Amino acid sequence: MEMTAFQIHPEDNVATALTPLHPGDVMLRGDAKTPSVRAVEEIPLGHKIALRGITQGEKIIKYGVPIGCATGDIPAGSWVHLHVMKSLYDERSSHLDVNTGAPKDTRYE
Amino acid sequence: MSERTWRAFARRDGKKGIRNRVLVLYTVKCAEFVAQQIVSRSCHPDVELAGFDGCTDNQYAVNLLISLIRHPNVGAVLAVGLGCEYVQPEWLSAIAEKEGKPAAWMFIQQEGGTAKSVEKGLHWVQKTLEKLRDTPRVPMGFSDLVVGAECGGSDFTSGLAGNVVVGRFFDRLVDAGGTAVFEEIVEAVGLDGLLIGRAAGEQAAREIRFTYDKALEYCRRVRQYSVSPGNFAGGLSTIEEKSMGAVIKSGSRPIQGVIKVSCPPPRPGLWLLDSTPDPYWMQFGITNPNDTEGLMDLISCGAHIVFLVTGRGSVVGSAVSPCIKITGNAETFAKMPEDMDFDASPVLRGACGMDELAGRLADAVADVASGTPSKSEALGHREFFVPYKYQEKQVAFPKACPQ
């Protein structure tokens, strides 16, 4: 199956996976400047792929606006989520489980 | 798009309705069964139930009931009370009469119980349905139309397709002289600059600033933003990302100002609806408890038609104004064909452009405005929700402190 991702704004540094992504070429739809990007790891459906290298502290741009900032260097083609970025407002969300989104700061004792 | 017209129902206040509903309103939970029996036994798609559980009244809830009575899609009102509640069915009926709408009210205790009350109500509804056949008709177009939009059960497609096509349609609606309303200020975190930059004037800018700050202050204080584990698992990484996916449904036109629940926009254009409580009751929660409340809030502001954008799928409809359900998820559309009205997914497949899709949505809106039932309407979904809440009628700027 062809792998595709959707770029909603031409200035964005991430795109959203429309299919599950594996290492390999991903076709870009929407307002993309280039026809494809090379995925370097597994990225789940609906999650974001870095369209270029993003350095620590740099803003993550989607819809042409900042949706958070990088907490580490993000190589092009890799998965952009809670493990490498955080909200500029919601401090709690960067501590959630990266796969399930479940809270890790509430004790179940 | 501005070309299409349809035959509407003329109201005394000059407004135009796309439906001619008989609204059976109960004024306390104790009267709900009788009111509901009147509706179901009338077996008519234009007879609908709404009401307030009470018994203690609340200005916000009463305003909401009154907004439904005055709504242009409503042609007649029957208010059904038990007989000892705070909310007064007689006064609600009087408001409908002033609007030139056939109206009646009753107390179940005075009528002598369930069977007699249902009988009397049913008789009145049947007579009224005949009367409503003579409601004057007038031509109506997009410039007369008020459309509201909210999203619920969102997934990654909502912010890429469903909400985007609504935004593009809203631009066209506003350009055609119509009115568009969007809500969910708690899902606009990080976007204050963007929203205020779109304010139509200084007053609108002040209203948006105040409303945004009120919502953000609440979220900060309780350390809770309108984003959940399911959202993160689905690929959203931050509240800002979710917010932009939601705000994009407002399109790109200037924002005329902020309106409150039950207060229709004073003039056409794009408006932000603030449905959050005003500060001193803020501890009671700020986000809508369910999608139906959001739809009711939009309808209370005079929306003739409401959009519910849902990636994961939803089955709700709404009393008074038809609900058009939009999804950007092809799988959801295929899985729930009798519930979902509009498929926005072709734009993600590259099968059509956003402008073409917005044109198709405009056609769907004109069809529903012309009388074609929406999917939920045809199935008989007529959900409503009238809660207790504290809210001012205008943007509640804080009073200046004496120095």
Interface residues (C-beta under 8 A of the other chain):
Chain A: F6 I8 T16 A17 L18 R29 G30 P44 L45 G46 H47 K48 I60 K62 Y63 V65 P66 I67 G68 V80 H81 L82 M85 K86 S87 L88 Y89 D90 E91 R92 S93 L96 N99 T100 G101 A102 P103
Chain B: D155 F156 T157 G159 L160 V164 V189 G190 L191 L194 L216 C219 R220 R223 Y225 V227 S228 P229 G230 N231 F232 A233 G234 G235 S237 T238 I239 E240 E241 M244 G245 I248 L348 R349 G350
